Amino acid sequence: MMDYKLTEDGLYAYEYPRASVTADAVLFAEKDGQMYVLLIQRGNEPYKGYWAFPGGFLEMDETVADDAAAAKWWPLNELPPLAFDHNKILAGAMRMLKLE
């Protein structure tokens, strides 16, 4: 049974509100003058199959990174559709590092 739902504004909300902490890591690498960002492909809902930054919520009895189906370094100019608000997070990180 899912304890979350998609809201009208396109975000997810939990049926039973609770304090939650999440952290996402934005990792960049440069190779041959090309900038890359590390993404994981989500193995679980929500956004199953979409690409996202490593991190997220720690679930009860979860081992480290157990919902990632794959990981890949993506060129910044060839990114797949990203899960959640990760487009906004990426844009902010790029601004901070002057990668735009």
Secondary structure, DSSP 8 states (H G I E B T S, - for coil): ---EEE-TTS-EEESS------EE---EEEETTEEEEEEEEE-SSSSTT-EE-SEE---TT--TTTTEEEEEEEEGGG---BSTTHHHHHHHHHHHTT--
